[in-house]
Amino acid sequence: MLSKFYYQSPLGEMVGLLRGDALVGLWFAEQKYYGGKFNLTDISTETSETTKKTMLWLDAYFNGDCVDSQTLSLSPEGTPYQKRVWQVLSQVPYGVKTTYKAIAEELNRLYPDKPTSPRAVGGAVGHNPISIIIPCHRVVAVNQALTGYAGGLDRKVALLEIEGR
């Protein structure tokens, strides 16, 4: 069963989506790909222990604390390829930037029978359904340029500043 919750971040309202005790989505209101494949208007708003735990995680993050995403139960829904990208992305440490190319190289190392490219990685990163916690904001171009972010480049800059970058 799906439920949603709202969180007021310093960067704008966010909506979280839970399936049972696992977080399946977290979006800034009106961001690109908001809600993913889910019609959030048809989902009830509920508070649960997972909701509280996620909100406490977000509070700590926006307070500038280095929080561990492994403490939350995440279950993003996507293609097998997207899930592989998000898994690699989840390993990028707090305050560290990486590139689409570096993620592609790691995927090629982990899955040599499934070659990929930075462009394909970019597509999967852009459709990340769990903003901030799966840290797509930490991905930059190979020349370190701040490229697209579904939540907006201003938010990407702010998130990197929170992390001291």
DOVEXRO-950827 format. One record per residue (C-alpha): residue number from 0; residue in three letters; x, y, z. Coordinates in nm, 2 decimals, decimal comma. Layout:
BEGIN
{pos: NUM | code: Ala | x: X | y: Y | z: Z}
...
***
This chain:
BEGIN
{pos: 0 | code: Met | x: 0,00 | y: 0,00 | z: 0,00}
{pos: 1 | code: Leu | x: 0,13 | y: 0,34 | z: -0,09}
{pos: 2 | code: Ser | x: 0,12 | y: 0,65 | z: 0,13}
{pos: 3 | code: Lys | x: 0,27 | y: 1,00 | z: 0,10}
{pos: 4 | code: Phe | x: 0,40 | y: 1,27 | z: 0,32}
{pos: 5 | code: Tyr | x: 0,50 | y: 1,63 | z: 0,28}
{pos: 6 | code: Tyr | x: 0,82 | y: 1,78 | z: 0,41}
{pos: 7 | code: Gln | x: 0,90 | y: 2,15 | z: 0,41}
{pos: 8 | code: Ser | x: 1,27 | y: 2,19 | z: 0,33}
{pos: 9 | code: Pro | x: 1,47 | y: 2,51 | z: 0,32}
{pos: 10 | code: Leu | x: 1,47 | y: 2,47 | z: -0,06}
{pos: 11 | code: Gly | x: 1,09 | y: 2,42 | z: -0,10}
{pos: 12 | code: Glu | x: 0,82 | y: 2,17 | z: -0,03}
{pos: 13 | code: Met | x: 0,90 | y: 1,80 | z: -0,09}
{pos: 14 | code: Val | x: 0,67 | y: 1,50 | z: -0,12}
{pos: 15 | code: Gly | x: 0,78 | y: 1,16 | z: -0,01}
{pos: 16 | code: Leu | x: 0,62 | y: 0,83 | z: -0,12}
{pos: 17 | code: Leu | x: 0,63 | y: 0,51 | z: 0,08}
{pos: 18 | code: Arg | x: 0,53 | y: 0,15 | z: 0,00}
{pos: 19 | code: Gly | x: 0,50 | y: -0,01 | z: 0,34}
{pos: 20 | code: Asp | x: 0,82 | y: 0,08 | z: 0,53}
{pos: 21 | code: Ala | x: 1,03 | y: 0,16 | z: 0,23}
{pos: 22 | code: Leu | x: 1,08 | y: 0,50 | z: 0,06}
{pos: 23 | code: Val | x: 1,01 | y: 0,48 | z: -0,31}
{pos: 24 | code: Gly | x: 1,01 | y: 0,85 | z: -0,40}
{pos: 25 | code: Leu | x: 1,11 | y: 1,19 | z: -0,27}
{pos: 26 | code: Trp | x: 1,06 | y: 1,49 | z: -0,50}
{pos: 27 | code: Phe | x: 1,07 | y: 1,86 | z: -0,48}
{pos: 28 | code: Ala | x: 0,72 | y: 2,00 | z: -0,56}
{pos: 29 | code: Glu | x: 0,70 | y: 2,07 | z: -0,93}
{pos: 30 | code: Gln | x: 1,04 | y: 1,93 | z: -1,02}
{pos: 31 | code: Lys | x: 1,10 | y: 1,75 | z: -1,35}
{pos: 32 | code: Tyr | x: 0,96 | y: 1,40 | z: -1,34}
{pos: 33 | code: Tyr | x: 0,76 | y: 1,49 | z: -1,02}
{pos: 34 | code: Gly | x: 0,59 | y: 1,18 | z: -0,89}
{pos: 35 | code: Gly | x: 0,75 | y: 0,95 | z: -1,15}
{pos: 36 | code: Lys | x: 0,49 | y: 0,70 | z: -1,27}
{pos: 37 | code: Phe | x: 0,27 | y: 0,76 | z: -0,96}
{pos: 38 | code: Asn | x: -0,04 | y: 0,98 | z: -0,95}
{pos: 39 | code: Leu | x: 0,03 | y: 1,14 | z: -0,62}
{pos: 40 | code: Thr | x: -0,31 | y: 1,30 | z: -0,59}
{pos: 41 | code: Asp | x: -0,47 | y: 0,96 | z: -0,55}
{pos: 42 | code: Ile | x: -0,25 | y: 0,85 | z: -0,26}
{pos: 43 | code: Ser | x: -0,34 | y: 0,91 | z: 0,10}
{pos: 44 | code: Thr | x: -0,13 | y: 1,12 | z: 0,33}
{pos: 45 | code: Glu | x: -0,02 | y: 0,92 | z: 0,64}
{pos: 46 | code: Thr | x: 0,24 | y: 0,95 | z: 0,91}
{pos: 47 | code: Ser | x: 0,44 | y: 0,64 | z: 1,00}
{pos: 48 | code: Glu | x: 0,77 | y: 0,55 | z: 1,17}
{pos: 49 | code: Thr | x: 0,93 | y: 0,55 | z: 0,83}
{pos: 50 | code: Thr | x: 0,79 | y: 0,90 | z: 0,76}
{pos: 51 | code: Lys | x: 0,93 | y: 1,02 | z: 1,09}
{pos: 52 | code: Lys | x: 1,27 | y: 0,86 | z: 1,03}
{pos: 53 | code: Thr | x: 1,29 | y: 1,01 | z: 0,68}
{pos: 54 | code: Met | x: 1,19 | y: 1,36 | z: 0,81}
{pos: 55 | code: Leu | x: 1,46 | y: 1,34 | z: 1,08}
{pos: 56 | code: Trp | x: 1,71 | y: 1,23 | z: 0,82}
{pos: 57 | code: Leu | x: 1,62 | y: 1,53 | z: 0,61}
{pos: 58 | code: Asp | x: 1,63 | y: 1,77 | z: 0,91}
{pos: 59 | code: Ala | x: 1,98 | y: 1,65 | z: 0,99}
{pos: 60 | code: Tyr | x: 2,09 | y: 1,68 | z: 0,62}
{pos: 61 | code: Phe | x: 1,96 | y: 2,03 | z: 0,59}
{pos: 62 | code: Asn | x: 2,12 | y: 2,12 | z: 0,92}
{pos: 63 | code: Gly | x: 2,46 | y: 2,03 | z: 0,75}
{pos: 64 | code: Asp | x: 2,51 | y: 1,69 | z: 0,92}
{pos: 65 | code: Cys | x: 2,67 | y: 1,41 | z: 0,73}
{pos: 66 | code: Val | x: 2,39 | y: 1,16 | z: 0,74}
{pos: 67 | code: Asp | x: 2,41 | y: 0,80 | z: 0,61}
{pos: 68 | code: Ser | x: 2,15 | y: 0,70 | z: 0,35}
{pos: 69 | code: Gln | x: 2,20 | y: 0,34 | z: 0,45}
{pos: 70 | code: Thr | x: 2,00 | y: 0,40 | z: 0,76}
{pos: 71 | code: Leu | x: 1,68 | y: 0,44 | z: 0,55}
{pos: 72 | code: Ser | x: 1,50 | y: 0,16 | z: 0,37}
{pos: 73 | code: Leu | x: 1,50 | y: 0,27 | z: 0,00}
{pos: 74 | code: Ser | x: 1,32 | y: 0,10 | z: -0,28}
{pos: 75 | code: Pro | x: 1,33 | y: 0,31 | z: -0,59}
{pos: 76 | code: Glu | x: 1,13 | y: 0,18 | z: -0,88}
{pos: 77 | code: Gly | x: 1,28 | y: 0,18 | z: -1,22}
{pos: 78 | code: Thr | x: 1,43 | y: -0,03 | z: -1,49}
{pos: 79 | code: Pro | x: 1,71 | y: -0,28 | z: -1,40}
{pos: 80 | code: Tyr | x: 1,96 | y: -0,04 | z: -1,57}
{pos: 81 | code: Gln | x: 1,83 | y: 0,26 | z: -1,37}
{pos: 82 | code: Lys | x: 1,86 | y: 0,06 | z: -1,05}
{pos: 83 | code: Arg | x: 2,22 | y: -0,02 | z: -1,12}
{pos: 84 | code: Val | x: 2,30 | y: 0,34 | z: -1,18}
{pos: 85 | code: Trp | x: 2,12 | y: 0,45 | z: -0,86}
{pos: 86 | code: Gln | x: 2,30 | y: 0,18 | z: -0,66}
{pos: 87 | code: Val | x: 2,64 | y: 0,32 | z: -0,78}
{pos: 88 | code: Leu | x: 2,52 | y: 0,67 | z: -0,72}
{pos: 89 | code: Ser | x: 2,42 | y: 0,58 | z: -0,36}
{pos: 90 | code: Gln | x: 2,79 | y: 0,50 | z: -0,29}
{pos: 91 | code: Val | x: 2,90 | y: 0,86 | z: -0,37}
{pos: 92 | code: Pro | x: 3,01 | y: 0,99 | z: -0,03}
{pos: 93 | code: Tyr | x: 2,87 | y: 1,30 | z: 0,14}
{pos: 94 | code: Gly | x: 3,05 | y: 1,61 | z: 0,02}
{pos: 95 | code: Val | x: 3,21 | y: 1,44 | z: -0,28}
{pos: 96 | code: Lys | x: 3,13 | y: 1,51 | z: -0,64}
{pos: 97 | code: Thr | x: 3,15 | y: 1,25 | z: -0,92}
{pos: 98 | code: Thr | x: 3,10 | y: 1,26 | z: -1,30}
{pos: 99 | code: Tyr | x: 2,87 | y: 1,08 | z: -1,53}
{pos: 100 | code: Lys | x: 3,18 | y: 0,93 | z: -1,69}
{pos: 101 | code: Ala | x: 3,30 | y: 0,80 | z: -1,36}
{pos: 102 | code: Ile | x: 2,97 | y: 0,63 | z: -1,29}
{pos: 103 | code: Ala | x: 2,97 | y: 0,48 | z: -1,64}
{pos: 104 | code: Glu | x: 3,32 | y: 0,35 | z: -1,59}
{pos: 105 | code: Glu | x: 3,22 | y: 0,19 | z: -1,25}
{pos: 106 | code: Leu | x: 2,92 | y: 0,03 | z: -1,41}
{pos: 107 | code: Asn | x: 3,13 | y: -0,11 | z: -1,69}
{pos: 108 | code: Arg | x: 3,37 | y: -0,25 | z: -1,43}
{pos: 109 | code: Leu | x: 3,09 | y: -0,41 | z: -1,23}
{pos: 110 | code: Tyr | x: 2,88 | y: -0,53 | z: -1,53}
{pos: 111 | code: Pro | x: 3,13 | y: -0,59 | z: -1,82}
{pos: 112 | code: Asp | x: 2,86 | y: -0,77 | z: -2,01}
{pos: 113 | code: Lys | x: 2,63 | y: -0,46 | z: -2,01}
{pos: 114 | code: Pro | x: 2,84 | y: -0,17 | z: -2,14}
{pos: 115 | code: Thr | x: 2,71 | y: 0,18 | z: -2,09}
{pos: 116 | code: Ser | x: 2,80 | y: 0,54 | z: -2,16}
{pos: 117 | code: Pro | x: 2,80 | y: 0,87 | z: -1,97}
{pos: 118 | code: Arg | x: 2,50 | y: 0,98 | z: -2,17}
{pos: 119 | code: Ala | x: 2,30 | y: 0,68 | z: -2,07}
{pos: 120 | code: Val | x: 2,40 | y: 0,73 | z: -1,71}
{pos: 121 | code: Gly | x: 2,28 | y: 1,09 | z: -1,74}
{pos: 122 | code: Gly | x: 1,93 | y: 0,97 | z: -1,84}
{pos: 123 | code: Ala | x: 1,91 | y: 0,73 | z: -1,54}
{pos: 124 | code: Val | x: 2,05 | y: 0,99 | z: -1,30}
{pos: 125 | code: Gly | x: 1,79 | y: 1,24 | z: -1,42}
{pos: 126 | code: His | x: 1,51 | y: 1,00 | z: -1,34}
{pos: 127 | code: Asn | x: 1,63 | y: 0,93 | z: -0,99}
{pos: 128 | code: Pro | x: 1,30 | y: 0,91 | z: -0,79}
{pos: 129 | code: Ile | x: 1,46 | y: 0,97 | z: -0,44}
{pos: 130 | code: Ser | x: 1,61 | y: 1,32 | z: -0,44}
{pos: 131 | code: Ile | x: 1,89 | y: 1,40 | z: -0,21}
{pos: 132 | code: Ile | x: 1,90 | y: 1,06 | z: -0,03}
{pos: 133 | code: Ile | x: 2,02 | y: 0,90 | z: -0,36}
{pos: 134 | code: Pro | x: 2,26 | y: 1,19 | z: -0,43}
{pos: 135 | code: Cys | x: 2,21 | y: 1,28 | z: -0,80}
{pos: 136 | code: His | x: 2,30 | y: 1,64 | z: -0,71}
{pos: 137 | code: Arg | x: 2,66 | y: 1,52 | z: -0,66}
{pos: 138 | code: Val | x: 2,70 | y: 1,44 | z: -1,03}
{pos: 139 | code: Val | x: 2,87 | y: 1,69 | z: -1,25}
{pos: 140 | code: Ala | x: 3,02 | y: 1,70 | z: -1,60}
{pos: 141 | code: Val | x: 3,37 | y: 1,57 | z: -1,66}
{pos: 142 | code: Asn | x: 3,49 | y: 1,94 | z: -1,67}
{pos: 143 | code: Gln | x: 3,32 | y: 1,99 | z: -1,33}
{pos: 144 | code: Ala | x: 3,04 | y: 2,20 | z: -1,48}
{pos: 145 | code: Leu | x: 2,71 | y: 2,19 | z: -1,29}
{pos: 146 | code: Thr | x: 2,48 | y: 2,02 | z: -1,54}
{pos: 147 | code: Gly | x: 2,11 | y: 1,95 | z: -1,52}
{pos: 148 | code: Tyr | x: 1,93 | y: 1,86 | z: -1,21}
{pos: 149 | code: Ala | x: 1,56 | y: 1,77 | z: -1,21}
{pos: 150 | code: Gly | x: 1,50 | y: 1,99 | z: -0,90}
{pos: 151 | code: Gly | x: 1,67 | y: 2,29 | z: -1,07}
{pos: 152 | code: Leu | x: 2,03 | y: 2,40 | z: -1,09}
{pos: 153 | code: Asp | x: 1,97 | y: 2,65 | z: -0,81}
{pos: 154 | code: Arg | x: 1,88 | y: 2,37 | z: -0,58}
{pos: 155 | code: Lys | x: 2,18 | y: 2,16 | z: -0,70}
{pos: 156 | code: Val | x: 2,41 | y: 2,45 | z: -0,60}
{pos: 157 | code: Ala | x: 2,24 | y: 2,49 | z: -0,26}
{pos: 158 | code: Leu | x: 2,27 | y: 2,11 | z: -0,19}
{pos: 159 | code: Leu | x: 2,64 | y: 2,11 | z: -0,28}
{pos: 160 | code: Glu | x: 2,69 | y: 2,41 | z: -0,05}
{pos: 161 | code: Ile | x: 2,51 | y: 2,23 | z: 0,23}
{pos: 162 | code: Glu | x: 2,77 | y: 1,96 | z: 0,19}
{pos: 163 | code: Gly | x: 3,06 | y: 2,21 | z: 0,19}
{pos: 164 | code: Arg | x: 3,14 | y: 2,19 | z: -0,18}
***
